[in-house]
């Protein structure tokens, strides 16, 4: 005879019984469990295609003239000596350094002022001004040659490095101001307000509180301005007529003629032009990936 207690215990036992196991699902390996050859193989192929042109430049610059060896042996530095002395690359290098550093400083200073105004102030034409900055990035530099040439001719700045510096700065400013304004927006406004309460003016608060937190952004904007002015060919070609005022990109162009090309000298000049850029990015790469306001607010 089934008692009432047994009848009530049966459903409870059924509910307490463990559910039957589900069929085993197919295991999907995580990213770190993917076979390494599937990662390294495409990266290796990409690296080979990237490094082969650089190897050929190094090969032509270090092997003797007329040699067809695929290995730069015996090593010679005659091509470097030729372009540095006979082709005036020492002068071109100094001019490029002057243009690059001056463009970096001017672009950074003006971009800081304009970026701060865009990030912290509201004014009537702010949206239109931002739209104009963005649209200016669609204008190719070649379209600016005629008006800039007329302006510099009236100012008697043709064949002056100042004309190239101003042109490069104007060309770099729109994007630099937009980037700096975004960096400043990432800095909490409360930090500036706290500095004002402590007695700092706006300029001093910006210098003491905001500016140190903008270091990654300043380095990024400055490095891009330097590299662009270092590699830009068009402005230096149009505004500089005297050989003693020309920059490295124009100097590389003089190594090529309609009849012949000195491949050894051209490769050596290319390496001279590339080394400063490589050094710059080797030193600033950690700043390019640093958080814009890391550690600004704790707790």
Buried (B, 14 or more C-beta within 10 A) or exposed (E): EEEEEEEEEEEEEEEEEEEEEEEEEEEEEEEEEEEEEEEEEEEEEEEEEEEEEEEEBBBBBBBBEEBEEEEBEEEBEBBBEBBBEEBBBEBBBEBBBBBBBBBBBBBBEBBBEBBBBBBBEEEEEEEEBBEEBEEBEEEEBEEBBEEBBEEBEEEEBBBBBEBBBBBBBBBBBBBBBBBBBBBBBBBBEEBBEEBBEEEBEEEEBBEBBBBEBBEBBBBBBBBBBBBBBBBBBBBBBBBBEEEEBBBBBBBBBBBEEEEEEBBBBBBBBBBBBBEBBEEBEEEBEEBEEEEBBEEBEEE
